[in-house]
Amino acid sequence: MWNHYAHLECYFGVPMAGGVLHTLNLRLHPEELAYIINHGGDRFLIVDDVLLPVFEAVRQQVNLERVFVVSHYPKQSREGYEHYDDLLSAPPEPDTVITDEHAAAAMCYTSGTTGRPRGIVYSHRALALHTFAAALPDAFCLSHRNVFMPLQPMFHANAWGFPFMATMLGAKQVLPGPYLDAESLLELITQEQVTMSGGVPTVWAGVLDALEAEPQRWKIAPGFRLMIGGAAPPESLIRGLDRHGLKVIHAWGMTETSPVTLVNNLKSNLDGLTDEEKITLRCKQGISLPYIEARIADEQGCELPADGKSAGELQVRGPWVASDYYQQSEGSHAWTEDGWFKTGDVAAMDPEGYVKLVDRAKDLIKSGGEWISSVDVENALMTHTAIKEAAVIGVADSKWGERPLAVVVLKPGSRAASEELAGYLRERFAKWQVPDSFVFLPALPHTSTGKVSKAQLRLRFKGLNWERAAATGN
């Protein structure tokens, strides 16, 4: 389902009835959807009428007992399906009391970027503790006075826990359904006077473009706050949203962590930082929520100092961090013997406890024995006035092992040559860290959760002679 009232009802109705809420990502390939439904052992499906074609593509590959359709139009007879309204109007069963807080309440699957999607089961206890901690004043500071609109899909990573938080606190929730284009969102934000929202950087980049084009068109509620997660927001995006009075709160988490573990709010002892220093700090992923431990570890598993410079793998543990994958023993290598989850993110932690992700381990580029952070180069490119979006990947090089390749999307009507961009980066990076080649595309590929798909980019540009291209300037 899209983000709407029935989806919210299921968030509570299913686990309160003693079931397990297993949300399905409607953007996945049918084969992946079928695998997830079968592997999760799903018995019943609730589906939007407008999304029945998605289900029809997998119907013959799964064995569901009952399928309920949420009708957004006048009731029509649908052969082989039951109506969601009939489910709600069924005779009540005796009260179901959850006596074991460790019982399964919900389930999500990872995006499967490094293999088959993996299931994570969330207990009632984990979701309750996550809800309490994430809503605290020094986290997302949510209250009944807020009007919240989730742009993060409710079918991915529990919508970052916001449906639970907003409902617990009595905040008004505005659900946008499938209408996620910038203009529709801004109209809804203005109409309902939304005060808080959340979403991935690509959604907010579109909103920023619309605001830049027509800055006086929409009257957004004063003090509007937005959460960004799923990928690191470029500095230029934070600055741009600031110009329009939209305060960015950066957060980090994973499906395996329910998902929020780090939130970036300014500590009171750092109020005296300059505006530039604050921007630099706000680009970091944040500090640990209460009850969450975070550390940076080297390849041997030894904890590195929190000096802001020592980079290693980010590892976390806590009461809403998973301890295993559902029925997949081969995933056990993702946890240390003493219970730390190995995120696969390379990061550094400063003395104040703020974590900055350097890169995903698989996205770091090793050139001539030295590491290059693709994220740092991407963020620098995104500050160029002509660039809308950028991704940097490593490509094979006979001399250096790997060299960075930049794939960029220009803003409409803008121009920029490869040498211009290379010169722009040389102002911030050593020569060997600057990409040898630049590719200009009309758009970058994205995953089902809105992240740039570097896997697709690597596949697309694998095997091309980038050394010759760099030498000839092509």
C-alpha positions, 0 to 999 in steps of 0.5 A: 500500500501507499501511505494512507489511512488503511496502511496506518490502521494495519500498523496497529491492527495487525500486531494488536490482533497477535499477527506480524505486520510485514510491509511489502515494497511495491517498487521491487521486482516481482521475483523479489516480491515473491521471494520475500512473501514466500520466505516470510511465510505470509498468509494474508495480503492487504493491497490497494486496488490501484496496486493490484497489477503489482500483485497480479505479477506475483500471484502465481508464484505465491500461496496466500490464504486470503487477499483483501483489497482496499478500495479507494473508489466505489466498491466493485466486485473483484473476482478472487478477492475480498474487501478490506471493509469486510475484514474490518466489519468481521465479528470481533474475536475475544480480546487478544492480549500480548503477554510476551513483549518479545513476541514478533510484532512486525517484519521488514526485509533489507533492499538486497543490494548485496544479495537476496533480501534479508528479513528482520523481525521486530518485537513489541518491546523493540518498537515501543522502546524505539518509539519512546527514544526517537520522540524525545526532545533531543531526538525528533522532538515530536508532540501532539502539537505537530502536524506530521507528513511521512514522505518516507514510504510506510512499506520501508523500515517502518517509515522510520518509526514515525507512524508509531510516534505520531499515534502515541503522542496524538499528532495529526498525520497527513498521508500523501498517498502516491502523490509524491511530486514536489508540487503536490507535496508543497500544496499539501504541506501548505493546505494542512499546515504541516510542521514536520516531515521526513524523506530521502534527499532526492525527495527534498531536492525536488522540493527545493527546486520547486521552491527556488523556481517559485519562492512566493507560491507556498506558505509553509508553516513557520518553524517547519522541520524535516528529517533526512535519512536513507542517504547523506544529504549534500551540504548544498541541499541543507543550505538551500532548504535553510534559505527557505526556512526549512530546518534539516535534521539529519538522522541515520539508521538501517532496517536492522536497527528498527531503524533510527540509531543516530540523530543530529541535533546541536548540543547546547555546549556547541551553540557558540560555533560559527554558522560554517562550523554548524553546517559542517556539523549538521552534515554528520549523521548525528549522535546515538539515541538513548540506549544505543551504543555506537563505536568505530572499530578496525578490521580486527574489531578493536575500538578506535578513538573518538578523535574525528579522524580515525575511520573504521566500521561503524558498529552499534548495539541496543534494545532495538538493534537486530541480533540475527536475520530471519531464517538466514544463518549465513548472515550471522557474520554481520554480528560480533561475538559480543553482540555488536551489529557490523553496519558495513559503513565506514565512519569516524566519531568526534570527541562529542560523539557525532558520527560522520559516515565516510562511505559504505565499505563497498563504495570506497575507492582504493587508488594506488594504495590510498582510499578515496571517499566517494561521498566526499567527492559527491558532496563537493560536486553537489555544491557546484551551481550547475550540478543537480545530482552526482555519483562517484564510483571506482573503475578498474585501472591497470596502474592504480588499481582503481580510479574515481569516475564521476557521473553527474546530472546537470540542472536544466539549462546549465552547462559544465565541462569535465575540465571545469568540474575537475578544476573545481574539485582540485580546490578541495582535494589533492590531484589524485583524489579528483576523478579522471573522467566525468560522464553526463547523464539525464538522470541517475538510477535509483533503488526502490528506496530512493538511493542512487544505485551505484551497483547499476552504475558499476555494471553500466560502466564496467569494462570501458577503457577509462584510461584512454578516455581520461587521456583523450579528454573524452 
